[in-house]
């Protein structure tokens, strides 16, 4: 017993004295694996006791150094079984050492050290296994299992970015799945806006979670499809009913959703054609009303507007030509009807006769024109009908009627003149000439016109 107690005490002292030196000063990092000396070979059974004891102590020292190295690497978290097996081997070595079986103790210490060396060498493989298991658990939706594996990976390699990201995703997985379930329920109930919001909340919790992005995209596409269908349906219904403003509003909404959609383009073409057709019909109706009312200027304006809508509108081009012609004819007739005295001149009278020829046989659909031509014809006849005119003089004055004839000297001269304005010139030797202007009306003959020279020179 005393021997065993002495051996245990020696091992404890060795651990206390040697371990700090082996590990290094506080804050120092772990030594690279190449710095760990391989376990010394077990001594030969025939080795003298003193040398055998020294070999056992050196083997224990190697074990303690290796154990300190692994503790700095956090092996308690990832190498429990192997650490336990190594500790059991050391305990066996301690017993052998206490029984002064130094050769056996050295072999058992060496075996424990080899276990620790193998354990450290297994870190990369253990890290790969932990990461793979964590990924599989995360893919299966088991956030707790994935978190355990990522924590194991971080204990094997602290600060590993892949493991830290994975741990964050694993810890959020339960909340992500809750949002996905809420989104699915809302989607099945037809509450698409709510479903998309839930899926996007899941994306915010784990941006790398592809099912959330896929679900959000699917619901967004479905919402767009429904909105597009509703907009197109409303637009086409309004278009068929002739409610063009509502149709335009619906098509604008559909175009915002799908700018390049062919159905939208076709519907917009239909809407534009319908609007053109309605505008043409409106101008045609208004023009025809103007024609019926013999408001030729108004009709011409509507025909021009129709041609601006559709330059190929045949009714508008033909109607415009007639409207302009009739408008000009009525305007010229109205001009003479407003100033009948213009017909007393030869050129205006000739033009009025041409107008009457152009308006001859006015159709029954133009009663206003027929009435105007009748009035103008009466004025023309009156302007062409001579009226009796009496000129008086003193028998000594030579009278000349400009543009008519030299009448000579007389005391009274009767003649017939067409309505108009005339000038008579009187001349007499020794007297100042006189000019007398008078007008022959279309209805009544003028009073006698006196032409005589009375002022002596």
VOPAGU-2260 file (C-alpha; in pm, 1 decimal, decimal comma):
REM VOPAGU-2260
SITE   aa  ch    i         X         Y         Z
SITE  UNK   A    0       0,0       0,0       0,0
SITE  UNK   A    1     277,3     240,9      86,0
SITE  UNK   A    2     439,5     171,7    -247,7
SITE  UNK   A    3     114,3     237,2    -433,9
SITE  UNK   A    4      55,8     559,7    -244,8
SITE  UNK   A    5     407,8     674,0    -318,9
SITE  UNK   A    6     364,6     600,3    -690,5
SITE  UNK   A    7      33,4     785,8    -709,1
SITE  UNK   A    8     184,9    1080,5    -525,3
SITE  UNK   A    9     473,8    1084,1    -767,2
SITE  UNK   A   10     241,5    1086,4   -1067,3
SITE  UNK   A   11      38,1    1372,8    -919,6
SITE  UNK   A   12     351,6    1572,8    -853,0
SITE  UNK   A   13     471,6    1504,1   -1203,0
SITE  UNK   A   14     139,8    1618,4   -1346,3
SITE  UNK   A   15     143,1    1939,4   -1142,6
SITE  UNK   A   16     503,5    2018,1   -1218,5
SITE  UNK   A   17     532,0    1905,5   -1575,7
SITE  UNK   A   18     189,0    1992,9   -1723,6
SITE  UNK   A   19     228,1    2373,4   -1718,1
SITE  UNK   A   20     566,8    2343,3   -1879,5
SITE  UNK   A   21     433,2    2110,1   -2140,8
SITE  UNK   A   22     128,8    2320,9   -2223,5
SITE  UNK   A   23     316,1    2649,0   -2227,2
SITE  UNK   A   24     241,8    2993,7   -2082,4
SITE  UNK   A   25    -118,6    3114,7   -2047,5
SITE  UNK   A   26    -266,9    3230,9   -2375,7
SITE  UNK   A   27     -28,9    3029,7   -2586,9
SITE  UNK   A   28    -194,7    2837,5   -2869,6
SITE  UNK   A   29    -171,3    2465,7   -2918,9
SITE  UNK   A   30     149,9    2333,8   -3061,4
SITE  UNK   A   31     136,7    2194,0   -3409,5
SITE  UNK   A   32     104,5    1815,7   -3431,9
SITE  UNK   A   33     460,5    1782,8   -3546,7
SITE  UNK   A   34     579,3    1922,1   -3208,6
SITE  UNK   A   35     439,8    1619,4   -3021,5
SITE  UNK   A   36     712,2    1356,7   -2986,3
SITE  UNK   A   37     611,4    1001,7   -3061,3
SITE  UNK   A   38     567,7     774,7   -2763,6
SITE  UNK   A   39     903,8     616,5   -2665,1
SITE  UNK   A   40     932,2     243,4   -2716,6
SITE  UNK   A   41     859,9      24,4   -2421,3
SITE  UNK   A   42    1181,0     -76,2   -2238,0
SITE  UNK   A   43    1319,3    -424,1   -2264,3
SITE  UNK   A   44    1211,3    -649,9   -1976,1
SITE  UNK   A   45    1577,2    -697,2   -1890,4
SITE  UNK   A   46    1627,6    -325,1   -1846,0
SITE  UNK   A   47    1759,1    -235,1   -1504,9
SITE  UNK   A   48    1487,9    -108,2   -1268,2
SITE  UNK   A   49    1624,2     245,0   -1258,1
SITE  UNK   A   50    1626,9     279,7   -1634,9
SITE  UNK   A   51    1283,1     117,5   -1664,9
SITE  UNK   A   52    1139,6     363,1   -1414,6
SITE  UNK   A   53    1290,8     653,0   -1605,1
SITE  UNK   A   54    1139,4     518,8   -1930,1
SITE  UNK   A   55     795,6     491,4   -1765,3
SITE  UNK   A   56     818,4     848,3   -1643,1
SITE  UNK   A   57     914,6     967,8   -1990,0
SITE  UNK   A   58     616,1     777,5   -2135,2
SITE  UNK   A   59     384,9     939,9   -1879,4
SITE  UNK   A   60     530,8    1279,5   -1962,7
SITE  UNK   A   61     451,5    1220,6   -2333,6
SITE  UNK   A   62      97,2    1123,7   -2247,2
SITE  UNK   A   63      41,0    1432,8   -2029,0
SITE  UNK   A   64     174,8    1659,6   -2300,3
SITE  UNK   A   65     -48,1    1497,8   -2562,1
SITE  UNK   A   66    -347,9    1517,4   -2328,6
SITE  UNK   A   67    -284,5    1888,1   -2261,9
SITE  UNK   A   68    -263,2    1949,3   -2635,5
SITE  UNK   A   69    -600,0    1782,2   -2693,3
SITE  UNK   A   70    -763,2    1964,5   -2404,2
SITE  UNK   A   71    -659,9    2292,4   -2565,0
SITE  UNK   A   72    -830,3    2167,1   -2881,8
SITE  UNK   A   73   -1152,8    2103,3   -2687,1
SITE  UNK   A   74   -1130,2    1727,4   -2711,3
SITE  UNK   A   75   -1360,3    1688,4   -2409,8
SITE  UNK   A   76   -1645,2    1785,6   -2642,9
SITE  UNK   A   77   -1564,9    1558,4   -2933,3
SITE  UNK   A   78   -1328,4    1280,5   -2816,1
SITE  UNK   A   79   -1503,1    1154,0   -2504,9
SITE  UNK   A   80   -1483,2     779,1   -2574,3
SITE  UNK   A   81   -1122,4     786,8   -2688,6
SITE  UNK   A   82   -1023,2    1014,6   -2401,6
SITE  UNK   A   83   -1187,1     770,7   -2160,3
SITE  UNK   A   84   -1005,9     475,1   -2313,6
SITE  UNK   A   85    -675,7     662,0   -2292,2
SITE  UNK   A   86    -746,8     754,6   -1930,2
SITE  UNK   A   87    -821,9     390,0   -1851,0
SITE  UNK   A   88    -488,8     288,3   -2005,1
SITE  UNK   A   89    -309,5     549,2   -1794,0
SITE  UNK   A   90    -487,3     426,4   -1483,2
SITE  UNK   A   91    -361,1      76,5   -1561,6
SITE  UNK   A   92     -15,6     220,0   -1608,2
SITE  UNK   A   93     -42,2     397,3   -1273,4
SITE  UNK   A   94    -126,4      69,8   -1105,8
SITE  UNK   A   95     168,8    -102,7   -1271,1
SITE  UNK   A   96     395,4     186,8   -1174,5
SITE  UNK   A   97     272,9     163,7    -815,7
SITE  UNK   A   98     355,5    -207,2    -818,1
SITE  UNK   A   99     703,2    -119,9    -952,9
SITE  UNK   A  100     628,7    -297,5   -1277,6
SITE  UNK   A  101     787,8     -11,5   -1467,6
SITE  UNK   A  102     815,0    -194,8   -1800,0
SITE  UNK   A  103     438,1    -263,5   -1799,3
SITE  UNK   A  104     362,0      92,7   -1688,5
SITE  UNK   A  105     570,9     235,2   -1973,5
SITE  UNK   A  106     387,0      16,9   -2226,9
SITE  UNK   A  107      46,1     117,1   -2093,2
SITE  UNK   A  108     140,0     488,8   -2096,9
SITE  UNK   A  109     264,9     450,2   -2452,1
SITE  UNK   A  110     -63,1     281,2   -2554,5
SITE  UNK   A  111    -262,2     570,0   -2400,6
SITE  UNK   A  112     -47,9     822,4   -2586,7
SITE  UNK   A  113    -103,3     638,1   -2915,2
SITE  UNK   A  114    -479,9     656,6   -2856,8
SITE  UNK   A  115    -455,5    1032,8   -2809,9
SITE  UNK   A  116    -240,0    1067,1   -3119,2
SITE  UNK   A  117    -493,9     872,7   -3322,7
SITE  UNK   A  118    -771,4    1084,3   -3172,8
SITE  UNK   A  119    -604,0    1407,5   -3279,5
SITE  UNK   A  120    -538,3    1268,8   -3624,4
SITE  UNK   A  121    -909,9    1193,2   -3658,5
SITE  UNK   A  122   -1014,8    1561,8   -3626,4
SITE  UNK   A  123   -1049,6    1633,1   -4002,9
SITE  UNK   A  124   -1254,1    1319,1   -4055,9
SITE  UNK   A  125   -1470,6    1390,2   -3752,0
SITE  UNK   A  126   -1521,7    1748,7   -3877,3
SITE  UNK   A  127   -1631,4    1625,8   -4220,2
SITE  UNK   A  128   -1867,0    1372,3   -4064,6
SITE  UNK   A  129   -2019,1    1635,3   -3833,2
SITE  UNK   A  130   -2072,2    1882,8   -4119,3
SITE  UNK   A  131   -2226,9    1614,5   -4339,7
SITE  UNK   A  132   -2458,4    1497,7   -4059,8
SITE  UNK   A  133   -2553,9    1856,6   -3983,4
SITE  UNK   A  134   -2636,4    1922,4   -4347,1
SITE  UNK   A  135   -2849,1    1608,8   -4369,6
SITE  UNK   A  136   -3035,5    1697,2   -4052,3
SITE  UNK   A  137   -3093,3    2052,3   -4174,5
SITE  UNK   A  138   -3218,9    1923,1   -4508,2
SITE  UNK   A  139   -3457,3    1691,9   -4321,5
SITE  UNK   A  140   -3586,8    1982,9   -4114,8
SITE  UNK   A  141   -3440,7    1854,7   -3785,4
SITE  UNK   A  142   -3301,1    2181,1   -3654,1
SITE  UNK   A  143   -3208,9    2040,7   -3311,8
SITE  UNK   A  144   -3000,4    1756,5   -3455,0
SITE  UNK   A  145   -2838,0    1991,6   -3705,1
SITE  UNK   A  146   -2752,7    2235,0   -3426,5
SITE  UNK   A  147   -2585,7    1957,4   -3225,6
SITE  UNK   A  148   -2373,8    1855,8   -3520,3
SITE  UNK   A  149   -2273,7    2213,4   -3604,6
SITE  UNK   A  150   -2175,7    2268,2   -3241,1
SITE  UNK   A  151   -1967,3    1952,1   -3264,4
SITE  UNK   A  152   -1803,7    2093,1   -3577,9
SITE  UNK   A  153   -1729,5    2420,8   -3398,9
SITE  UNK   A  154   -1575,0    2230,5   -3108,7
SITE  UNK   A  155   -1351,7    2053,2   -3362,1
SITE  UNK   A  156   -1265,5    2381,4   -3539,3
SITE  UNK   A  157   -1374,0    2695,2   -3352,7
SITE  UNK   A  158   -1469,5    2989,7   -3571,6
SITE  UNK   A  159   -1539,3    2777,4   -3878,6
SITE  UNK   A  160   -1759,0    3008,3   -4089,5
SITE  UNK   A  161   -1951,1    2724,9   -4254,1
SITE  UNK   A  162   -2042,4    2579,2   -3915,8
SITE  UNK   A  163   -2138,0    2916,3   -3769,4
SITE  UNK   A  164   -2369,1    2988,2   -4061,6
SITE  UNK   A  165   -2514,9    2640,9   -4038,1
SITE  UNK   A  166   -2572,1    2674,4   -3664,3
SITE  UNK   A  167   -2759,3    3001,1   -3716,6
SITE  UNK   A  168   -2976,8    2834,4   -3980,8
SITE  UNK   A  169   -3034,2    2529,9   -3761,0
SITE  UNK   A  170   -3138,7    2740,7   -3463,6
SITE  UNK   A  171   -3383,8    2931,5   -3686,7
SITE  UNK   A  172   -3522,0    2619,3   -3854,8
SITE  UNK   A  173   -3813,7    2570,3   -3613,8
SITE  UNK   A  174   -3932,4    2928,3   -3672,6
SITE  UNK   A  175   -3878,9    2885,7   -4047,2
SITE  UNK   A  176   -4093,5    2572,8   -4054,1
SITE  UNK   A  177   -4363,2    2750,2   -3851,4
SITE  UNK   A  178   -4376,6    3028,4   -4110,7
SITE  UNK   A  179   -4380,1    2775,8   -4393,8
SITE  UNK   A  180   -4673,0    2594,1   -4233,8
SITE  UNK   A  181   -4861,1    2920,6   -4185,1
SITE  UNK   A  182   -4794,5    3014,2   -4544,9
SITE  UNK   A  183   -4915,6    2677,2   -4672,4
SITE  UNK   A  184   -5239,7    2698,8   -4474,2
SITE  UNK   A  185   -5304,7    3050,7   -4603,2
SITE  UNK   A  186   -5224,7    2939,5   -4957,9
SITE  UNK   A  187   -5467,6    2647,8   -4939,6
SITE  UNK   A  188   -5735,5    2884,2   -4807,2
SITE  UNK   A  189   -5680,0    3120,8   -5099,4
SITE  UNK   A  190   -5531,9    3399,6   -4886,7
SITE  UNK   A  191   -5243,6    3448,0   -5122,5
SITE  UNK   A  192   -5119,8    3781,3   -4991,3
SITE  UNK   A  193   -5098,9    3639,4   -4640,0
SITE  UNK   A  194   -4928,2    3326,3   -4770,1
SITE  UNK   A  195   -4665,6    3522,4   -4959,9
SITE  UNK   A  196   -4594,8    3734,5   -4650,5
SITE  UNK   A  197   -4541,1    3419,9   -4440,6
SITE  UNK   A  198   -4308,0    3266,8   -4698,2
SITE  UNK   A  199   -4107,2    3587,8   -4715,9
SITE  UNK   A  200   -4082,2    3592,7   -4336,8
SITE  UNK   A  201   -3935,2    3243,2   -4362,0
SITE  UNK   A  202   -3688,2    3370,6   -4620,7
SITE  UNK   A  203   -3586,9    3650,8   -4386,0
SITE  UNK   A  204   -3514,4    3398,1   -4112,8
SITE  UNK   A  205   -3305,3    3178,2   -4343,5
SITE  UNK   A  206   -3209,9    3331,8   -4675,1
SITE  UNK   A  207   -3054,4    3005,7   -4792,4
SITE  UNK   A  208   -3373,7    2804,4   -4738,0
SITE  UNK   A  209   -3470,7    2734,3   -5098,7
SITE  UNK   A  210   -3825,3    2600,4   -5029,6
SITE  UNK   A  211   -3922,4    2939,2   -4884,1
SITE  UNK   A  212   -3798,5    3125,7   -5190,2
SITE  UNK   A  213   -3968,4    2874,3   -5421,0
SITE  UNK   A  214   -4297,9    2903,4   -5233,0
SITE  UNK   A  215   -4286,0    3282,7   -5225,8
SITE  UNK   A  216   -4213,5    3289,6   -5599,3
SITE  UNK   A  217   -4494,0    3043,3   -5671,0
SITE  UNK   A  218   -4750,5    3244,5   -5473,5
SITE  UNK   A  219   -4631,7    3573,4   -5623,3
SITE  UNK   A  220   -4670,4    3426,5   -5972,3
SITE  UNK   A  221   -5017,2    3298,0   -5887,5
SITE  UNK   A  222   -5120,2    3636,2   -5746,7
SITE  UNK   A  223   -4993,1    3804,8   -6060,6
SITE  UNK   A  224   -5177,5    3555,3   -6279,8
SITE  UNK   A  225   -5503,6    3611,5   -6090,6
SITE  UNK   A  226   -5462,9    3989,3   -6098,3
SITE  UNK   A  227   -5381,8    3977,8   -6469,8
SITE  UNK   A  228   -5684,1    3760,6   -6543,0
SITE  UNK   A  229   -5914,5    3986,4   -6344,6
SITE  UNK   A  230   -5780,5    4299,4   -6514,7
SITE  UNK   A  231   -5815,6    4147,8   -6862,1
SITE  UNK   A  232   -6165,4    4014,7   -6790,1
SITE  UNK   A  233   -6283,4    4351,7   -6663,7
SITE  UNK   A  234   -6121,9    4530,1   -6958,2
SITE  UNK   A  235   -6274,6    4302,6   -7222,7
SITE  UNK   A  236   -6619,4    4320,2   -7059,3
SITE  UNK   A  237   -6601,4    4698,8   -7057,1
SITE  UNK   A  238   -6476,5    4702,0   -7416,7
SITE  UNK   A  239   -6768,7    4489,4   -7535,4
SITE  UNK   A  240   -7007,7    4723,9   -7352,1
SITE  UNK   A  241   -6851,6    5031,7   -7510,1
SITE  UNK   A  242   -6718,2    5163,1   -7177,3
SITE  UNK   A  243   -6384,3    5261,3   -7319,3
SITE  UNK   A  244   -6249,3    5449,5   -7016,9
SITE  UNK   A  245   -6302,5    5144,1   -6795,5
SITE  UNK   A  246   -6152,4    4921,4   -7064,0
SITE  UNK   A  247   -5845,0    5144,5   -7083,7
SITE  UNK   A  248   -5806,6    5134,1   -6706,2
SITE  UNK   A  249   -5821,4    4754,8   -6698,7
SITE  UNK   A  250   -5575,0    4717,3   -6986,0
SITE  UNK   A  251   -5333,0    4961,3   -6823,9
SITE  UNK   A  252   -5340,9    4748,5   -6507,3
SITE  UNK   A  253   -5282,4    4431,0   -6709,3
SITE  UNK   A  254   -4996,3    4592,7   -6900,1
SITE  UNK   A  255   -4824,7    4693,4   -6577,3
SITE  UNK   A  256   -4829,3    4327,3   -6474,2
SITE  UNK   A  257   -4721,0    4188,5   -6813,0
SITE  UNK   A  258   -4582,5    4465,0   -7036,8
SITE  UNK   A  259   -4502,9    4233,4   -7328,5
SITE  UNK   A  260   -4814,8    4015,9   -7319,6
SITE  UNK   A  261   -4964,6    3962,8   -7665,0
SITE  UNK   A  262   -5321,8    3948,2   -7535,8
SITE  UNK   A  263   -5279,9    4295,1   -7386,5
SITE  UNK   A  264   -5143,9    4431,4   -7714,9
SITE  UNK   A  265   -5430,8    4277,2   -7911,5
SITE  UNK   A  266   -5688,8    4417,4   -7669,6
SITE  UNK   A  267   -5528,9    4763,0   -7688,1
SITE  UNK   A  268   -5551,0    4746,8   -8068,6
SITE  UNK   A  269   -5916,8    4648,3   -8039,8
SITE  UNK   A  270   -5980,5    4936,0   -7802,2
SITE  UNK   A  271   -5809,5    5185,5   -8032,6
SITE  UNK   A  272   -6005,7    5054,8   -8332,3
SITE  UNK   A  273   -6333,0    5070,6   -8138,7
SITE  UNK   A  274   -6261,6    5424,8   -8030,5
SITE  UNK   A  275   -6179,4    5523,9   -8387,6
SITE  UNK   A  276   -6494,4    5356,9   -8511,0
SITE  UNK   A  277   -6708,4    5534,7   -8253,7
SITE  UNK   A  278   -6545,0    5868,1   -8325,1
SITE  UNK   A  279   -6594,6    5820,6   -8699,1
SITE  UNK   A  280   -6957,8    5728,4   -8641,2
SITE  UNK   A  281   -7005,4    6032,3   -8418,9
SITE  UNK   A  282   -6857,1    6268,4   -8677,4
SITE  UNK   A  283   -7053,2    6101,3   -8955,8
SITE  UNK   A  284   -7379,9    6139,7   -8766,8
SITE  UNK   A  285   -7303,1    6503,6   -8686,6
SITE  UNK   A  286   -7201,6    6572,5   -9047,3
SITE  UNK   A  287   -7518,6    6413,7   -9180,2
SITE  UNK   A  288   -7720,0    6624,2   -8939,0
SITE  UNK   A  289   -7541,4    6930,9   -9072,2
SITE  UNK   A  290   -7617,7    6825,7   -9428,6
SITE  UNK   A  291   -7984,6    6773,0   -9342,6
SITE  UNK   A  292   -7996,1    7119,2   -9186,0
SITE  UNK   A  293   -7800,2    7264,6   -9481,7
SITE  UNK   A  294   -7538,4    7378,8   -9228,5
SITE  UNK   A  295   -7261,3    7309,1   -9475,3
SITE  UNK   A  296   -6980,2    7469,1   -9277,8
SITE  UNK   A  297   -7061,9    7261,9   -8971,7
SITE  UNK   A  298   -7087,5    6946,0   -9183,2
SITE  UNK   A  299   -6751,1    7020,5   -9345,7
SITE  UNK   A  300   -6591,4    7057,5   -9001,3
SITE  UNK   A  301   -6710,6    6712,1   -8897,7
SITE  UNK   A  302   -6595,0    6557,4   -9224,1
SITE  UNK   A  303   -6248,0    6705,7   -9169,4
SITE  UNK   A  304   -6242,0    6569,4   -8812,4
SITE  UNK   A  305   -6337,1    6225,7   -8946,4
SITE  UNK   A  306   -6050,1    6238,8   -9195,7
SITE  UNK   A  307   -5809,0    6321,6   -8913,6
SITE  UNK   A  308   -5925,5    6004,9   -8738,5
SITE  UNK   A  309   -5905,3    5795,4   -9056,3
SITE  UNK   A  310   -5762,3    5957,9   -9370,8
SITE  UNK   A  311   -5903,3    5667,9   -9574,2
SITE  UNK   A  312   -6265,8    5726,1   -9467,4
SITE  UNK   A  313   -6443,7    5745,7   -9803,8
SITE  UNK   A  314   -6767,9    5892,6   -9670,2
SITE  UNK   A  315   -6570,2    6180,4   -9518,8
SITE  UNK   A  316   -6368,6    6267,2   -9829,1
SITE  UNK   A  317   -6676,7    6257,5  -10056,4
SITE  UNK   A  318   -6891,3    6440,3   -9803,3
SITE  UNK   A  319   -6625,9    6707,7   -9750,2
SITE  UNK   A  320   -6604,6    6785,3  -10122,5
SITE  UNK   A  321   -6982,8    6830,5  -10145,6
SITE  UNK   A  322   -7004,0    7025,9   -9820,5
SITE  UNK   A  323   -6733,5    7269,3   -9924,6
SITE  UNK   A  324   -6895,0    7315,5  -10266,0
SITE  UNK   A  325   -7239,8    7374,8  -10121,4
SITE  UNK   A  326   -7104,0    7597,8   -9844,7
SITE  UNK   A  327   -6932,4    7820,0  -10102,4
SITE  UNK   A  328   -7246,5    7830,0  -10320,0
SITE  UNK   A  329   -7467,5    7929,3  -10026,8
SITE  UNK   A  330   -7215,4    8186,9   -9910,2
SITE  UNK   A  331   -7208,1    8361,4  -10251,5
SITE  UNK   A  332   -7586,6    8355,2  -10281,6
SITE  UNK   A  333   -7618,5    8492,8   -9926,2
SITE  UNK   A  334   -7378,7    8770,4  -10024,4
SITE  UNK   A  335   -7607,7    8893,5  -10304,4
SITE  UNK   A  336   -7918,7    8842,3  -10098,1
SITE  UNK   A  337   -7767,0    9062,5   -9828,5
SITE  UNK   A  338   -7668,4    9334,0  -10082,0
SITE  UNK   A  339   -7911,6    9321,9  -10375,5
SITE  UNK   A  340   -7780,4    9653,0  -10515,3
SITE  UNK   A  341   -7461,5    9476,4  -10621,3
SITE  UNK   A  342   -7671,2    9315,9  -10894,4
SITE  UNK   A  343   -7708,6    9655,9  -11056,0
SITE  UNK   A  344   -7351,6    9622,6  -11184,1
SITE  UNK   A  345   -7287,1    9405,4  -11488,0
SITE  UNK   A  346   -7017,1    9177,7  -11345,4
SITE  UNK   A  347   -7196,2    9090,6  -11019,9
SITE  UNK   A  348   -7516,0    9036,6  -11215,7
SITE  UNK   A  349   -7334,1    8793,3  -11446,4
SITE  UNK   A  350   -7192,7    8607,1  -11148,8
SITE  UNK   A  351   -7537,7    8584,7  -10991,7
SITE  UNK   A  352   -7666,9    8431,9  -11312,4
SITE  UNK   A  353   -7386,0    8172,2  -11295,8
SITE  UNK   A  354   -7479,0    8095,3  -10935,7
SITE  UNK   A  355   -7838,5    8040,7  -11036,7
SITE  UNK   A  356   -7723,8    7801,0  -11306,7
SITE  UNK   A  357   -7509,7    7610,6  -11054,7
SITE  UNK   A  358   -7799,1    7590,6  -10809,4
SITE  UNK   A  359   -8053,7    7498,1  -11073,8
SITE  UNK   A  360   -8267,4    7207,6  -10972,9
SITE  UNK   A  361   -8184,5    7219,1  -10602,1
SITE  UNK   A  362   -8288,7    6881,5  -10457,3
SITE  UNK   A  363   -8585,0    6850,8  -10227,8
SITE  UNK   A  364   -8340,0    6775,0   -9946,4
SITE  UNK   A  365   -8215,0    7136,1   -9970,8
SITE  UNK   A  366   -8524,4    7351,9   -9928,0
SITE  UNK   A  367   -8319,7    7640,2   -9787,8
SITE  UNK   A  368   -8108,1    7652,0  -10101,2
SITE  UNK   A  369   -8418,4    7633,3  -10318,4
SITE  UNK   A  370   -8568,7    7929,5  -10131,6
SITE  UNK   A  371   -8245,6    8128,1  -10165,4
SITE  UNK   A  372   -8216,6    8060,8  -10537,1
SITE  UNK   A  373   -8577,9    8165,6  -10584,0
SITE  UNK   A  374   -8510,3    8494,8  -10405,6
SITE  UNK   A  375   -8190,0    8549,4  -10601,0
SITE  UNK   A  376   -8366,7    8470,3  -10929,9
SITE  UNK   A  377   -8628,7    8732,8  -10847,9
SITE  UNK   A  378   -8356,7    8986,8  -10770,3
SITE  UNK   A  379   -8175,6    8901,5  -11094,6
SITE  UNK   A  380   -8497,5    8941,6  -11292,6
SITE  UNK   A  381   -8563,1    9271,4  -11124,3
SITE  UNK   A  382   -8209,1    9385,8  -11199,0
SITE  UNK   A  383   -8254,7    9287,6  -11565,3
SITE  UNK   A  384   -8594,3    9461,8  -11606,0
SITE  UNK   A  385   -8572,5    9825,4  -11736,8
SITE  UNK   A  386   -8764,7   10099,8  -11556,9
SITE  UNK   A  387   -8908,2   10418,1  -11718,4
SITE  UNK   A  388   -8697,6   10726,2  -11648,1
SITE  UNK   A  389   -8783,8   11091,7  -11738,1
SITE  UNK   A  390   -8507,0   11350,4  -11791,6
SITE  UNK   A  391   -8588,4   11725,2  -11795,4
SITE  UNK   A  392   -8372,8   12008,5  -11938,2
SITE  UNK   A  393   -8392,0   12362,8  -12081,4
SITE  UNK   A  394   -8361,8   12278,7  -12452,1
SITE  UNK   A  395   -8022,4   12447,7  -12469,4
SITE  UNK   A  396   -7810,3   12210,3  -12261,6
SITE  UNK   A  397   -7646,6   11918,9  -12436,2
SITE  UNK   A  398   -7710,2   11611,3  -12219,4
SITE  UNK   A  399   -7496,5   11295,5  -12223,2
SITE  UNK   A  400   -7587,1   10988,1  -12015,6
SITE  UNK   A  401   -7259,4   10814,0  -11934,4
SITE  UNK   A  402   -7234,8   10454,6  -12061,9
SITE  UNK   A  403   -7574,8   10490,9  -12230,8
SITE  UNK   A  404   -7595,7   10757,7  -12507,5
SITE  UNK   A  405   -7562,7   11126,0  -12610,2
SITE  UNK   A  406   -7913,6   11255,0  -12572,6
SITE  UNK   A  407   -7859,6   11612,6  -12702,3
SITE  UNK   A  408   -8068,7   11914,0  -12606,3
SITE  UNK   A  409   -8426,9   11865,8  -12499,5
SITE  UNK   A  410   -8679,4   11983,2  -12254,8
SITE  UNK   A  411   -8807,2   11635,4  -12172,4
SITE  UNK   A  412   -8668,9   11293,9  -12266,2
SITE  UNK   A  413   -8819,5   10957,8  -12176,5
SITE  UNK   A  414   -8620,3   10628,3  -12180,1
SITE  UNK   A  415   -8602,3   10292,3  -12000,7
SITE  UNK   A  416   -8302,2   10200,4  -11787,1
SITE  UNK   A  417   -8208,5    9892,6  -11590,2
SITE  UNK   A  418   -8184,1    9940,0  -11217,9
SITE  UNK   A  419   -7852,0   10094,5  -11124,2
SITE  UNK   A  420   -7665,7   10416,2  -11063,8
SITE  UNK   A  421   -7628,2   10658,4  -11353,7
SITE  UNK   A  422   -7453,7   10992,8  -11420,5
SITE  UNK   A  423   -7579,8   11257,6  -11664,8
SITE  UNK   A  424   -7348,6   11537,2  -11791,7
SITE  UNK   A  425   -7488,3   11874,1  -11907,7
SITE  UNK   A  426   -7285,9   12116,4  -12126,8
SITE  UNK   A  427   -7379,0   12461,3  -12270,0
SITE  UNK   A  428   -7156,3   12725,2  -12423,1
SITE  UNK   A  429   -7087,6   13011,4  -12180,0
SITE  UNK   A  430   -7209,7   12810,6  -11884,0
SITE  UNK   A  431   -7042,2   12584,2  -11627,8
SITE  UNK   A  432   -7094,0   12208,6  -11695,0
SITE  UNK   A  433   -7312,9   12015,6  -11453,9
SITE  UNK   A  434   -7317,9   11651,7  -11338,4
SITE  UNK   A  435   -7626,7   11483,8  -11206,1
SITE  UNK   A  436   -7614,9   11135,0  -11048,9
SITE  UNK   A  437   -7933,0   10937,2  -10996,2
SITE  UNK   A  438   -8034,8   10582,1  -10911,8
SITE  UNK   A  439   -8288,5   10362,4  -11085,8
SITE  UNK   A  440   -8437,6   10124,2  -10832,4
SITE  UNK   A  441   -8553,1    9769,3  -10898,6
SITE  UNK   A  442   -8904,6    9836,0  -10779,1
SITE  UNK   A  443   -8998,8   10199,3  -10850,1
SITE  UNK   A  444   -8894,1   10444,4  -11119,8
SITE  UNK   A  445   -8705,4   10749,0  -10993,3
SITE  UNK   A  446   -8855,6   11097,2  -10992,8
SITE  UNK   A  447   -8784,0   11309,7  -11306,6
SITE  UNK   A  448   -8415,6   11405,9  -11331,2
SITE  UNK   A  449   -8338,9   11768,6  -11419,4
SITE  UNK   A  450   -8014,7   11831,5  -11611,2
SITE  UNK   A  451   -7943,6   12195,5  -11717,3
SITE  UNK   A  452   -7654,9   12442,3  -11707,9
SITE  UNK   A  453   -7752,4   12757,1  -11516,3
SITE  UNK   A  454   -7426,6   12915,5  -11393,6
SITE  UNK   A  455   -7269,1   13158,0  -11645,3
SITE  UNK   A  456   -6894,5   13172,1  -11683,9
